[in-house]
Amino acid sequence: MAYWYNVITKQIESDPHPSPAADLLGPYETEEAARGAIDAAHARSEAYDEQWTDDDESDADD
């Protein structure tokens, strides 16, 4: 069974998921992983932002 995190309702959904795909993060193998989806997405976004900030700062030194 697959699980999704609905970013609109903040609920976990499982197969078959009735919500539009644009509202969902996943699929995840476990309900627990789906519950952590938004935190994981925030962490990846912050890491990506830091990478770009570091790249921008090194470009300024050139």
mmCIF file as Biopython writes it, N, C-alpha, C and O atoms, coordinates in Angstrom:
data_model
#
loop_
_atom_site.group_PDB
_atom_site.id
_atom_site.type_symbol
_atom_site.label_atom_id
_atom_site.label_alt_id
_atom_site.label_comp_id
_atom_site.label_asym_id
_atom_site.label_entity_id
_atom_site.label_seq_id
_atom_site.pdbx_PDB_ins_code
_atom_site.Cartn_x
_atom_site.Cartn_y
_atom_site.Cartn_z
_atom_site.occupancy
_atom_site.B_iso_or_equiv
_atom_site.auth_seq_id
_atom_site.auth_asym_id
_atom_site.pdbx_PDB_model_num
ATOM 1   N N  . MET A ? 1  ? 0.849  -1.180 0.000   1.0 0.0 1  A 1 
ATOM 2   C CA . MET A ? 1  ? 0.000  0.000  0.000   1.0 0.0 1  A 1 
ATOM 3   C C  . MET A ? 1  ? 0.893  1.241  0.000   1.0 0.0 1  A 1 
ATOM 4   O O  . MET A ? 1  ? 1.947  1.250  0.636   1.0 0.0 1  A 1 
ATOM 5   N N  . ALA A ? 2  ? 0.478  2.268  -0.700  1.0 0.0 2  A 1 
ATOM 6   C CA . ALA A ? 2  ? 1.207  3.526  -0.763  1.0 0.0 2  A 1 
ATOM 7   C C  . ALA A ? 2  ? 0.447  4.597  0.019   1.0 0.0 2  A 1 
ATOM 8   O O  . ALA A ? 2  ? -0.776 4.555  0.146   1.0 0.0 2  A 1 
ATOM 9   N N  . TYR A ? 3  ? 1.215  5.559  0.539   1.0 0.0 3  A 1 
ATOM 10  C CA . TYR A ? 3  ? 0.643  6.650  1.332   1.0 0.0 3  A 1 
ATOM 11  C C  . TYR A ? 3  ? 1.096  7.986  0.761   1.0 0.0 3  A 1 
ATOM 12  O O  . TYR A ? 3  ? 2.200  8.102  0.229   1.0 0.0 3  A 1 
ATOM 13  N N  . TRP A ? 4  ? 0.240  8.987  0.875   1.0 0.0 4  A 1 
ATOM 14  C CA . TRP A ? 4  ? 0.525  10.348 0.430   1.0 0.0 4  A 1 
ATOM 15  C C  . TRP A ? 4  ? 0.202  11.321 1.547   1.0 0.0 4  A 1 
ATOM 16  O O  . TRP A ? 4  ? -0.646 11.055 2.399   1.0 0.0 4  A 1 
ATOM 17  N N  . TYR A ? 5  ? 0.898  12.468 1.530   1.0 0.0 5  A 1 
ATOM 18  C CA . TYR A ? 5  ? 0.589  13.569 2.438   1.0 0.0 5  A 1 
ATOM 19  C C  . TYR A ? 5  ? -0.120 14.632 1.616   1.0 0.0 5  A 1 
ATOM 20  O O  . TYR A ? 5  ? 0.411  15.106 0.612   1.0 0.0 5  A 1 
ATOM 21  N N  . ASN A ? 6  ? -1.321 15.005 2.042   1.0 0.0 6  A 1 
ATOM 22  C CA . ASN A ? 6  ? -2.096 16.033 1.351   1.0 0.0 6  A 1 
ATOM 23  C C  . ASN A ? 6  ? -1.715 17.386 1.943   1.0 0.0 6  A 1 
ATOM 24  O O  . ASN A ? 6  ? -1.958 17.634 3.124   1.0 0.0 6  A 1 
ATOM 25  N N  . VAL A ? 7  ? -1.118 18.268 1.131   1.0 0.0 7  A 1 
ATOM 26  C CA . VAL A ? 7  ? -0.646 19.559 1.623   1.0 0.0 7  A 1 
ATOM 27  C C  . VAL A ? 7  ? -1.783 20.542 1.895   1.0 0.0 7  A 1 
ATOM 28  O O  . VAL A ? 7  ? -1.577 21.541 2.585   1.0 0.0 7  A 1 
ATOM 29  N N  . ILE A ? 8  ? -2.962 20.280 1.372   1.0 0.0 8  A 1 
ATOM 30  C CA . ILE A ? 8  ? -4.118 21.147 1.598   1.0 0.0 8  A 1 
ATOM 31  C C  . ILE A ? 8  ? -4.817 20.773 2.910   1.0 0.0 8  A 1 
ATOM 32  O O  . ILE A ? 8  ? -5.068 21.629 3.757   1.0 0.0 8  A 1 
ATOM 33  N N  . THR A ? 9  ? -5.122 19.496 3.059   1.0 0.0 9  A 1 
ATOM 34  C CA . THR A ? 9  ? -5.862 19.045 4.247   1.0 0.0 9  A 1 
ATOM 35  C C  . THR A ? 9  ? -4.944 18.665 5.400   1.0 0.0 9  A 1 
ATOM 36  O O  . THR A ? 9  ? -5.393 18.524 6.537   1.0 0.0 9  A 1 
ATOM 37  N N  . LYS A ? 10 ? -3.647 18.497 5.103   1.0 0.0 10 A 1 
ATOM 38  C CA . LYS A ? 10 ? -2.650 18.057 6.091   1.0 0.0 10 A 1 
ATOM 39  C C  . LYS A ? 10 ? -2.984 16.674 6.661   1.0 0.0 10 A 1 
ATOM 40  O O  . LYS A ? 10 ? -2.689 16.371 7.817   1.0 0.0 10 A 1 
ATOM 41  N N  . GLN A ? 11 ? -3.608 15.847 5.814   1.0 0.0 11 A 1 
ATOM 42  C CA . GLN A ? 11 ? -3.989 14.490 6.187   1.0 0.0 11 A 1 
ATOM 43  C C  . GLN A ? 11 ? -3.189 13.478 5.362   1.0 0.0 11 A 1 
ATOM 44  O O  . GLN A ? 11 ? -2.688 13.784 4.280   1.0 0.0 11 A 1 
ATOM 45  N N  . ILE A ? 12 ? -3.089 12.270 5.906   1.0 0.0 12 A 1 
ATOM 46  C CA . ILE A ? 12 ? -2.464 11.171 5.191   1.0 0.0 12 A 1 
ATOM 47  C C  . ILE A ? 12 ? -3.538 10.447 4.392   1.0 0.0 12 A 1 
ATOM 48  O O  . ILE A ? 12 ? -4.627 10.179 4.900   1.0 0.0 12 A 1 
ATOM 49  N N  . GLU A ? 13 ? -3.226 10.135 3.145   1.0 0.0 13 A 1 
ATOM 50  C CA . GLU A ? 13 ? -4.147 9.387  2.291   1.0 0.0 13 A 1 
ATOM 51  C C  . GLU A ? 13 ? -3.458 8.116  1.840   1.0 0.0 13 A 1 
ATOM 52  O O  . GLU A ? 13 ? -2.232 8.067  1.731   1.0 0.0 13 A 1 
ATOM 53  N N  . SER A ? 14 ? -4.247 7.093  1.580   1.0 0.0 14 A 1 
ATOM 54  C CA . SER A ? 14 ? -3.696 5.841  1.083   1.0 0.0 14 A 1 
ATOM 55  C C  . SER A ? 14 ? -4.394 5.460  -0.211  1.0 0.0 14 A 1 
ATOM 56  O O  . SER A ? 14 ? -5.401 6.057  -0.591  1.0 0.0 14 A 1 
ATOM 57  N N  . ASP A ? 15 ? -3.838 4.447  -0.886  1.0 0.0 15 A 1 
ATOM 58  C CA . ASP A ? 15 ? -4.436 3.987  -2.147  1.0 0.0 15 A 1 
ATOM 59  C C  . ASP A ? 15 ? -5.862 3.552  -1.954  1.0 0.0 15 A 1 
ATOM 60  O O  . ASP A ? 15 ? -6.167 2.953  -0.923  1.0 0.0 15 A 1 
ATOM 61  N N  . PRO A ? 16 ? -6.732 3.809  -2.859  1.0 0.0 16 A 1 
ATOM 62  C CA . PRO A ? 16 ? -6.583 4.795  -3.928  1.0 0.0 16 A 1 
ATOM 63  C C  . PRO A ? 16 ? -6.830 6.202  -3.364  1.0 0.0 16 A 1 
ATOM 64  O O  . PRO A ? 16 ? -7.796 6.415  -2.631  1.0 0.0 16 A 1 
ATOM 65  N N  . HIS A ? 17 ? -5.981 7.136  -3.697  1.0 0.0 17 A 1 
ATOM 66  C CA . HIS A ? 17 ? -6.112 8.496  -3.154  1.0 0.0 17 A 1 
ATOM 67  C C  . HIS A ? 17 ? -7.089 9.312  -4.003  1.0 0.0 17 A 1 
ATOM 68  O O  . HIS A ? 17 ? -6.954 9.379  -5.225  1.0 0.0 17 A 1 
ATOM 69  N N  . PRO A ? 18 ? -8.068 9.928  -3.351  1.0 0.0 18 A 1 
ATOM 70  C CA . PRO A ? 18 ? -9.090 10.673 -4.075  1.0 0.0 18 A 1 
ATOM 71  C C  . PRO A ? 18 ? -8.698 12.112 -4.421  1.0 0.0 18 A 1 
ATOM 72  O O  . PRO A ? 18 ? -9.365 12.745 -5.239  1.0 0.0 18 A 1 
ATOM 73  N N  . SER A ? 19 ? -7.647 12.633 -3.825  1.0 0.0 19 A 1 
ATOM 74  C CA . SER A ? 19 ? -7.280 14.038 -4.023  1.0 0.0 19 A 1 
ATOM 75  C C  . SER A ? 19 ? -6.487 14.239 -5.306  1.0 0.0 19 A 1 
ATOM 76  O O  . SER A ? 19 ? -5.860 13.305 -5.805  1.0 0.0 19 A 1 
ATOM 77  N N  . PRO A ? 20 ? -6.514 15.459 -5.841  1.0 0.0 20 A 1 
ATOM 78  C CA . PRO A ? 20 ? -5.712 15.759 -7.032  1.0 0.0 20 A 1 
ATOM 79  C C  . PRO A ? 20 ? -4.219 15.574 -6.743  1.0 0.0 20 A 1 
ATOM 80  O O  . PRO A ? 20 ? -3.752 15.904 -5.653  1.0 0.0 20 A 1 
ATOM 81  N N  . ALA A ? 21 ? -3.486 15.057 -7.700  1.0 0.0 21 A 1 
ATOM 82  C CA . ALA A ? 21 ? -2.053 14.801 -7.534  1.0 0.0 21 A 1 
ATOM 83  C C  . ALA A ? 21 ? -1.287 16.065 -7.145  1.0 0.0 21 A 1 
ATOM 84  O O  . ALA A ? 21 ? -0.294 15.982 -6.422  1.0 0.0 21 A 1 
ATOM 85  N N  . ALA A ? 22 ? -1.727 17.223 -7.610  1.0 0.0 22 A 1 
ATOM 86  C CA . ALA A ? 22 ? -1.039 18.475 -7.294  1.0 0.0 22 A 1 
ATOM 87  C C  . ALA A ? 22 ? -1.077 18.805 -5.809  1.0 0.0 22 A 1 
ATOM 88  O O  . ALA A ? 22 ? -0.271 19.604 -5.334  1.0 0.0 22 A 1 
ATOM 89  N N  . ASP A ? 23 ? -2.006 18.199 -5.068  1.0 0.0 23 A 1 
ATOM 90  C CA . ASP A ? 23 ? -2.142 18.458 -3.633  1.0 0.0 23 A 1 
ATOM 91  C C  . ASP A ? 23 ? -1.376 17.457 -2.783  1.0 0.0 23 A 1 
ATOM 92  O O  . ASP A ? 23 ? -1.409 17.543 -1.556  1.0 0.0 23 A 1 
ATOM 93  N N  . LEU A ? 24 ? -0.679 16.500 -3.417  1.0 0.0 24 A 1 
ATOM 94  C CA . LEU A ? 24 ? -0.094 15.383 -2.681  1.0 0.0 24 A 1 
ATOM 95  C C  . LEU A ? 24 ? 1.418  15.337 -2.774  1.0 0.0 24 A 1 
ATOM 96  O O  . LEU A ? 24 ? 2.002  15.666 -3.807  1.0 0.0 24 A 1 
ATOM 97  N N  . LEU A ? 25 ? 2.050  14.921 -1.674  1.0 0.0 25 A 1 
ATOM 98  C CA . LEU A ? 25 ? 3.460  14.559 -1.657  1.0 0.0 25 A 1 
ATOM 99  C C  . LEU A ? 25 ? 3.517  13.054 -1.499  1.0 0.0 25 A 1 
ATOM 100 O O  . LEU A ? 25 ? 2.814  12.495 -0.658  1.0 0.0 25 A 1 
ATOM 101 N N  . GLY A ? 26 ? 4.332  12.394 -2.283  1.0 0.0 26 A 1 
ATOM 102 C CA . GLY A ? 26 ? 4.441  10.952 -2.174  1.0 0.0 26 A 1 
ATOM 103 C C  . GLY A ? 26 ? 4.515  10.332 -3.548  1.0 0.0 26 A 1 
ATOM 104 O O  . GLY A ? 26 ? 4.626  11.046 -4.545  1.0 0.0 26 A 1 
ATOM 105 N N  . PRO A ? 27 ? 4.458  9.035  -3.621  1.0 0.0 27 A 1 
ATOM 106 C CA . PRO A ? 27 ? 4.017  8.097  -2.591  1.0 0.0 27 A 1 
ATOM 107 C C  . PRO A ? 27 ? 5.137  7.728  -1.614  1.0 0.0 27 A 1 
ATOM 108 O O  . PRO A ? 27 ? 6.321  7.839  -1.934  1.0 0.0 27 A 1 
ATOM 109 N N  . TYR A ? 28 ? 4.745  7.297  -0.446  1.0 0.0 28 A 1 
ATOM 110 C CA . TYR A ? 28 ? 5.633  6.815  0.602   1.0 0.0 28 A 1 
ATOM 111 C C  . TYR A ? 28 ? 5.246  5.388  0.939   1.0 0.0 28 A 1 
ATOM 112 O O  . TYR A ? 28 ? 4.083  5.002  0.815   1.0 0.0 28 A 1 
ATOM 113 N N  . GLU A ? 29 ? 6.236  4.602  1.369   1.0 0.0 29 A 1 
ATOM 114 C CA . GLU A ? 29 ? 5.981  3.196  1.677   1.0 0.0 29 A 1 
ATOM 115 C C  . GLU A ? 29 ? 5.227  2.998  2.977   1.0 0.0 29 A 1 
ATOM 116 O O  . GLU A ? 29 ? 4.513  2.008  3.142   1.0 0.0 29 A 1 
ATOM 117 N N  . THR A ? 30 ? 5.387  3.958  3.921   1.0 0.0 30 A 1 
ATOM 118 C CA . THR A ? 30 ? 4.729  3.817  5.217   1.0 0.0 30 A 1 
ATOM 119 C C  . THR A ? 30 ? 3.946  5.075  5.554   1.0 0.0 30 A 1 
ATOM 120 O O  . THR A ? 30 ? 4.223  6.159  5.040   1.0 0.0 30 A 1 
ATOM 121 N N  . GLU A ? 31 ? 2.976  4.909  6.416   1.0 0.0 31 A 1 
ATOM 122 C CA . GLU A ? 31 ? 2.203  6.056  6.889   1.0 0.0 31 A 1 
ATOM 123 C C  . GLU A ? 31 ? 3.099  7.012  7.673   1.0 0.0 31 A 1 
ATOM 124 O O  . GLU A ? 31 ? 2.935  8.230  7.595   1.0 0.0 31 A 1 
ATOM 125 N N  . GLU A ? 32 ? 4.037  6.460  8.422   1.0 0.0 32 A 1 
ATOM 126 C CA . GLU A ? 32 ? 4.962  7.294  9.196   1.0 0.0 32 A 1 
ATOM 127 C C  . GLU A ? 32 ? 5.812  8.177  8.282   1.0 0.0 32 A 1 
ATOM 128 O O  . GLU A ? 32 ? 6.023  9.356  8.569   1.0 0.0 32 A 1 
ATOM 129 N N  . ALA A ? 33 ? 6.294  7.604  7.192   1.0 0.0 33 A 1 
ATOM 130 C CA . ALA A ? 33 ? 7.081  8.389  6.234   1.0 0.0 33 A 1 
ATOM 131 C C  . ALA A ? 33 ? 6.235  9.501  5.630   1.0 0.0 33 A 1 
ATOM 132 O O  . ALA A ? 33 ? 6.723  10.614 5.436   1.0 0.0 33 A 1 
ATOM 133 N N  . ALA A ? 34 ? 4.977  9.214  5.332   1.0 0.0 34 A 1 
ATOM 134 C CA . ALA A ? 34 ? 4.080  10.234 4.783   1.0 0.0 34 A 1 
ATOM 135 C C  . ALA A ? 34 ? 3.844  11.354 5.792   1.0 0.0 34 A 1 
ATOM 136 O O  . ALA A ? 34 ? 3.758  12.523 5.417   1.0 0.0 34 A 1 
ATOM 137 N N  . ARG A ? 35 ? 3.738  10.993 7.081   1.0 0.0 35 A 1 
ATOM 138 C CA . ARG A ? 35 ? 3.555  12.019 8.119   1.0 0.0 35 A 1 
ATOM 139 C C  . ARG A ? 35 ? 4.746  12.980 8.186   1.0 0.0 35 A 1 
ATOM 140 O O  . ARG A ? 35 ? 4.585  14.149 8.535   1.0 0.0 35 A 1 
ATOM 141 N N  . GLY A ? 36 ? 5.918  12.491 7.856   1.0 0.0 36 A 1 
ATOM 142 C CA . GLY A ? 36 ? 7.119  13.326 7.880   1.0 0.0 36 A 1 
ATOM 143 C C  . GLY A ? 36 ? 7.406  14.017 6.562   1.0 0.0 36 A 1 
ATOM 144 O O  . GLY A ? 36 ? 8.445  14.661 6.415   1.0 0.0 36 A 1 
ATOM 145 N N  . ALA A ? 37 ? 6.510  13.894 5.607   1.0 0.0 37 A 1 
ATOM 146 C CA . ALA A ? 37 ? 6.754  14.417 4.257   1.0 0.0 37 A 1 
ATOM 147 C C  . ALA A ? 37 ? 6.996  15.916 4.246   1.0 0.0 37 A 1 
ATOM 148 O O  . ALA A ? 37 ? 7.931  16.378 3.591   1.0 0.0 37 A 1 
ATOM 149 N N  . ILE A ? 38 ? 6.196  16.673 4.939   1.0 0.0 38 A 1 
ATOM 150 C CA . ILE A ? 38 ? 6.336  18.131 4.873   1.0 0.0 38 A 1 
ATOM 151 C C  . ILE A ? 38 ? 7.631  18.583 5.532   1.0 0.0 38 A 1 
ATOM 152 O O  . ILE A ? 38 ? 8.282  19.510 5.050   1.0 0.0 38 A 1 
ATOM 153 N N  . ASP A ? 39 ? 8.012  17.932 6.634   1.0 0.0 39 A 1 
ATOM 154 C CA . ASP A ? 39 ? 9.283  18.266 7.287   1.0 0.0 39 A 1 
ATOM 155 C C  . ASP A ? 39 ? 10.460 17.925 6.381   1.0 0.0 39 A 1 
ATOM 156 O O  . ASP A ? 39 ? 11.417 18.693 6.286   1.0 0.0 39 A 1 
ATOM 157 N N  . ALA A ? 40 ? 10.389 16.774 5.716   1.0 0.0 40 A 1 
ATOM 158 C CA . ALA A ? 40 ? 11.452 16.376 4.794   1.0 0.0 40 A 1 
ATOM 159 C C  . ALA A ? 40 ? 11.545 17.348 3.622   1.0 0.0 40 A 1 
ATOM 160 O O  . ALA A ? 40 ? 12.644 17.692 3.186   1.0 0.0 40 A 1 
ATOM 161 N N  . ALA A ? 41 ? 10.408 17.789 3.116   1.0 0.0 41 A 1 
ATOM 162 C CA . ALA A ? 41 ? 10.397 18.741 2.003   1.0 0.0 41 A 1 
ATOM 163 C C  . ALA A ? 41 ? 11.003 20.079 2.426   1.0 0.0 41 A 1 
ATOM 164 O O  . ALA A ? 41 ? 11.764 20.685 1.672   1.0 0.0 41 A 1 
ATOM 165 N N  . HIS A ? 42 ? 10.668 20.533 3.619   1.0 0.0 42 A 1 
ATOM 166 C CA . HIS A ? 42 ? 11.256 21.782 4.130   1.0 0.0 42 A 1 
ATOM 167 C C  . HIS A ? 42 ? 12.770 21.646 4.281   1.0 0.0 42 A 1 
ATOM 168 O O  . HIS A ? 42 ? 13.513 22.556 3.912   1.0 0.0 42 A 1 
ATOM 169 N N  . ALA A ? 43 ? 13.228 20.521 4.818   1.0 0.0 43 A 1 
ATOM 170 C CA . ALA A ? 43 ? 14.660 20.300 5.012   1.0 0.0 43 A 1 
ATOM 171 C C  . ALA A ? 43 ? 15.402 20.286 3.674   1.0 0.0 43 A 1 
ATOM 172 O O  . ALA A ? 43 ? 16.473 20.881 3.552   1.0 0.0 43 A 1 
ATOM 173 N N  . ARG A ? 44 ? 14.829 19.602 2.661   1.0 0.0 44 A 1 
ATOM 174 C CA . ARG A ? 44 ? 15.453 19.577 1.337   1.0 0.0 44 A 1 
ATOM 175 C C  . ARG A ? 44 ? 15.484 20.970 0.729   1.0 0.0 44 A 1 
ATOM 176 O O  . ARG A ? 44 ? 16.471 21.350 0.098   1.0 0.0 44 A 1 
ATOM 177 N N  . SER A ? 45 ? 14.424 21.724 0.911   1.0 0.0 45 A 1 
ATOM 178 C CA . SER A ? 45 ? 14.364 23.082 0.365   1.0 0.0 45 A 1 
ATOM 179 C C  . SER A ? 45 ? 15.413 23.983 1.016   1.0 0.0 45 A 1 
ATOM 180 O O  . SER A ? 45 ? 16.083 24.758 0.333   1.0 0.0 45 A 1 
ATOM 181 N N  . GLU A ? 46 ? 15.551 23.877 2.328   1.0 0.0 46 A 1 
ATOM 182 C CA . GLU A ? 46 ? 16.554 24.685 3.030   1.0 0.0 46 A 1 
ATOM 183 C C  . GLU A ? 46 ? 17.965 24.309 2.596   1.0 0.0 46 A 1 
ATOM 184 O O  . GLU A ? 46 ? 18.809 25.184 2.401   1.0 0.0 46 A 1 
ATOM 185 N N  . ALA A ? 47 ? 18.226 23.009 2.443   1.0 0.0 47 A 1 
ATOM 186 C CA . ALA A ? 47 ? 19.546 22.566 1.995   1.0 0.0 47 A 1 
ATOM 187 C C  . ALA A ? 47 ? 19.831 23.080 0.592   1.0 0.0 47 A 1 
ATOM 188 O O  . ALA A ? 47 ? 20.955 23.489 0.300   1.0 0.0 47 A 1 
ATOM 189 N N  . TYR A ? 48 ? 18.837 23.065 -0.271  1.0 0.0 48 A 1 
ATOM 190 C CA . TYR A ? 48 ? 18.984 23.565 -1.631  1.0 0.0 48 A 1 
ATOM 191 C C  . TYR A ? 48 ? 19.258 25.072 -1.611  1.0 0.0 48 A 1 
ATOM 192 O O  . TYR A ? 48 ? 20.127 25.563 -2.331  1.0 0.0 48 A 1 
ATOM 193 N N  . ASP A ? 49 ? 18.505 25.796 -0.778  1.0 0.0 49 A 1 
ATOM 194 C CA . ASP A ? 49 ? 18.716 27.244 -0.670  1.0 0.0 49 A 1 
ATOM 195 C C  . ASP A ? 49 ? 20.120 27.553 -0.175  1.0 0.0 49 A 1 
ATOM 196 O O  . ASP A ? 49 ? 20.762 28.477 -0.674  1.0 0.0 49 A 1 
ATOM 197 N N  . GLU A ? 50 ? 20.605 26.790 0.803   1.0 0.0 50 A 1 
ATOM 198 C CA . GLU A ? 50 ? 21.960 27.006 1.326   1.0 0.0 50 A 1 
ATOM 199 C C  . GLU A ? 50 ? 23.000 26.740 0.251   1.0 0.0 50 A 1 
ATOM 200 O O  . GLU A ? 50 ? 24.002 27.449 0.160   1.0 0.0 50 A 1 
ATOM 201 N N  . GLN A ? 51 ? 22.763 25.716 -0.563  1.0 0.0 51 A 1 
ATOM 202 C CA . GLN A ? 51 ? 23.694 25.405 -1.638  1.0 0.0 51 A 1 
ATOM 203 C C  . GLN A ? 51 ? 23.792 26.587 -2.596  1.0 0.0 51 A 1 
ATOM 204 O O  . GLN A ? 51 ? 24.891 26.973 -2.994  1.0 0.0 51 A 1 
ATOM 205 N N  . TRP A ? 52 ? 22.655 27.162 -2.966  1.0 0.0 52 A 1 
ATOM 206 C CA . TRP A ? 52 ? 22.663 28.293 -3.888  1.0 0.0 52 A 1 
ATOM 207 C C  . TRP A ? 52 ? 23.275 29.523 -3.249  1.0 0.0 52 A 1 
ATOM 208 O O  . TRP A ? 52 ? 23.964 30.289 -3.922  1.0 0.0 52 A 1 
ATOM 209 N N  . THR A ? 53 ? 23.035 29.729 -1.960  1.0 0.0 53 A 1 
ATOM 210 C CA . THR A ? 53 ? 23.641 30.863 -1.265  1.0 0.0 53 A 1 
ATOM 211 C C  . THR A ? 53 ? 25.154 30.714 -1.246  1.0 0.0 53 A 1 
ATOM 212 O O  . THR A ? 53 ? 25.878 31.678 -1.493  1.0 0.0 53 A 1 
ATOM 213 N N  . ASP A ? 54 ? 25.634 29.506 -0.952  1.0 0.0 54 A 1 
ATOM 214 C CA . ASP A ? 54 ? 27.083 29.251 -0.954  1.0 0.0 54 A 1 
ATOM 215 C C  . ASP A ? 54 ? 27.668 29.476 -2.340  1.0 0.0 54 A 1 
ATOM 216 O O  . ASP A ? 54 ? 28.742 30.065 -2.466  1.0 0.0 54 A 1 
ATOM 217 N N  . ASP A ? 55 ? 26.977 29.013 -3.389  1.0 0.0 55 A 1 
ATOM 218 C CA . ASP A ? 55 ? 27.450 29.207 -4.750  1.0 0.0 55 A 1 
ATOM 219 C C  . ASP A ? 55 ? 27.492 30.685 -5.108  1.0 0.0 55 A 1 
ATOM 220 O O  . ASP A ? 55 ? 28.445 31.135 -5.744  1.0 0.0 55 A 1 
ATOM 221 N N  . ASP A ? 56 ? 26.481 31.448 -4.714  1.0 0.0 56 A 1 
ATOM 222 C CA . ASP A ? 56 ? 26.430 32.873 -5.007  1.0 0.0 56 A 1 
ATOM 223 C C  . ASP A ? 56 ? 27.568 33.609 -4.316  1.0 0.0 56 A 1 
ATOM 224 O O  . ASP A ? 56 ? 28.167 34.513 -4.899  1.0 0.0 56 A 1 
ATOM 225 N N  . GLU A ? 57 ? 27.867 33.231 -3.082  1.0 0.0 57 A 1 
ATOM 226 C CA . GLU A ? 57 ? 28.950 33.887 -2.339  1.0 0.0 57 A 1 
ATOM 227 C C  . GLU A ? 57 ? 30.299 33.584 -2.966  1.0 0.0 57 A 1 
ATOM 228 O O  . GLU A ? 57 ? 31.152 34.469 -3.035  1.0 0.0 57 A 1 
ATOM 229 N N  . SER A ? 58 ? 30.517 32.359 -3.424  1.0 0.0 58 A 1 
ATOM 230 C CA . SER A ? 58 ? 31.801 32.027 -4.051  1.0 0.0 58 A 1 
ATOM 231 C C  . SER A ? 58 ? 31.937 32.717 -5.398  1.0 0.0 58 A 1 
ATOM 232 O O  . SER A ? 58 ? 33.052 33.067 -5.786  1.0 0.0 58 A 1 
ATOM 233 N N  . ASP A ? 59 ? 30.849 32.926 -6.124  1.0 0.0 59 A 1 
ATOM 234 C CA . ASP A ? 59 ? 30.889 33.661 -7.387  1.0 0.0 59 A 1 
ATOM 235 C C  . ASP A ? 59 ? 31.247 35.118 -7.158  1.0 0.0 59 A 1 
ATOM 236 O O  . ASP A ? 59 ? 31.910 35.726 -7.999  1.0 0.0 59 A 1 
ATOM 237 N N  . ALA A ? 60 ? 30.829 35.687 -6.052  1.0 0.0 60 A 1 
ATOM 238 C CA . ALA A ? 60 ? 31.107 37.088 -5.748  1.0 0.0 60 A 1 
ATOM 239 C C  . ALA A ? 60 ? 32.603 37.299 -5.476  1.0 0.0 60 A 1 
ATOM 240 O O  . ALA A ? 60 ? 33.118 38.403 -5.654  1.0 0.0 60 A 1 
ATOM 241 N N  . ASP A ? 61 ? 33.294 36.244 -5.048  1.0 0.0 61 A 1 
ATOM 242 C CA . ASP A ? 61 ? 34.725 36.351 -4.750  1.0 0.0 61 A 1 
ATOM 243 C C  . ASP A ? 61 ? 35.567 36.346 -6.015  1.0 0.0 61 A 1 
ATOM 244 O O  . ASP A ? 61 ? 36.735 36.732 -5.974  1.0 0.0 61 A 1 
ATOM 245 N N  . ASP A ? 62 ? 35.000 35.916 -7.142  1.0 0.0 62 A 1 
ATOM 246 C CA . ASP A ? 62 ? 35.776 35.814 -8.394  1.0 0.0 62 A 1 
ATOM 247 C C  . ASP A ? 62 ? 36.111 37.150 -8.957  1.0 0.0 62 A 1 
ATOM 248 O O  . ASP A ? 62 ? 36.756 37.236 -10.001 1.0 0.0 62 A 1 
#
